[in-house]
Amino acid sequence: MAGGNHNTAREEKATSRGQSEANRRLKYISLAVLVVQNASLILSIRYVRTLPGDRFFTTSAVVMAEVLKVLTCLLIILLQRRFNVKDTVYFLVDSIVFQYKDTLKLAVPSLIYTLQNNLQYVAISNLPAATFQVTYQLKILTTALFSVLMLRKSLSRVQWVSLLLLFAGVAIVQVQQEGNKEASVSGGSNQNYTVGLVAVVISCLSSGFAGVYFEKILKGSSASVWVRNVQLGIFGTVLGMLGLWWNDGAAIARRGFLFGYTDMVWAVIFNQAFGGLLVAVVVKYADNILKGFATSFSIVVSTVMSVYLFGFHVDLLFTAGAGLVIGAVYMYSLPKATASSSSSSSSSSSAVAPRTDGPELEAFLPKYKQKGS
């Protein structure tokens, strides 16, 4: 009897050790995915927007990414419903059409996210990738402030200090760039540093407000995150088409919706469409510290790659500013007694993945069962 208990205890210990090892492996995989997605999207957009020759219409790229997101989420819902097309259609009609008041709540954040996605193209087209990556961390500051104002959340002293350091670091980088514009924006007559800076600041403000507003209106909602993505994607596609018609309608009518699309442009669109959804799947294995470290490491990766790809010049002032931002991001992600840091941190991730905030992410594998089965 004693021997049996001993064997059982040994098996449980081995199982626990195996689960711990698997969780550790998943955390490292999550870290790699977050870093690669954060850095690759910015670097690839910068690359395709600075290539010589015909440029694609960024408004069409935003619409295409929205369409791909909707189709992907529909496929995931169909998978969860075990490929029962009839039941999936009834479920979507009920969730989106019959519960139209719930759907309409997402019109405002969808509008803001569509604006934000367009502004990101403008900003990255006019700013070096490393400068954009550093400056874009202001979204943490805006998210925190909107969380305090709209959700009455409290921040720890460490978080307030980290926000001050974040602002100081971004300011130092801007001073460095202002004094070295020729090096930071390489000779392009179509590139304007001021336009890029204004675009990234507005994008940070919109990111912070949209994330907090999204969290506020969806408090207590039990809707699937994939349904939310479909609802957001429908609005995003319609609003994106309106923006396309307003800004590039005549040119697209003359040259075509896919004008200027290359393999690299398609890679950017797929990264933007699927990257956020992929992060949504892996982020549940990453705690706040890991997410903060991933963001910090992606800044380093973007800076190093910018030196090799775009000839970006890194001097002492940029290094000091970027260092402050990296430290501030890590400090802000440190755990505290309340959950406010978790909410703010997750909301701020909507810049690289604007469709993954809100309700807790449900399991990716199908779990729907037919009635009576």
Beta strands, then each sheet from edge to edge (+ up, - down):
end
